[in-house]
Amino acid sequence: MYFVLTKRPGYVMFCTTPSERAAVGLTEQQTVHLLVRNAGTGEWDVLAQWNGSDYSHTDFMAAWQHQPEPADPAQLLAPLPAAVRHAAGS
């Protein structure tokens, strides 16, 4: 899977998945957000967040480099280390 870099206010880096069902954003505070598209409003909702020093946005995206995009965006959390996944709220 690849990510498409785009711009979004409030993020220093914002990338969507090919289907645009999910996105990864990095805030100025180095917090990584995994976002999902709200089917009703089309807006982005934060599904999970974690400190970028615990697991970087780059490591997260690289973990999906040779994988297909999952149908369920929540499955994108699978490569997170257990402690980070727990802290991320999933």
Secondary structure, 3 states (H helix, E strand, C coil): CCCEEECCCCCCEEEECCCCCEEEEECCCCEEEEEEECCCCCCEEEEEEEECCCCCHHHHHHHCCCCCCCCCHHHHHCCCCHHHHHHCCC
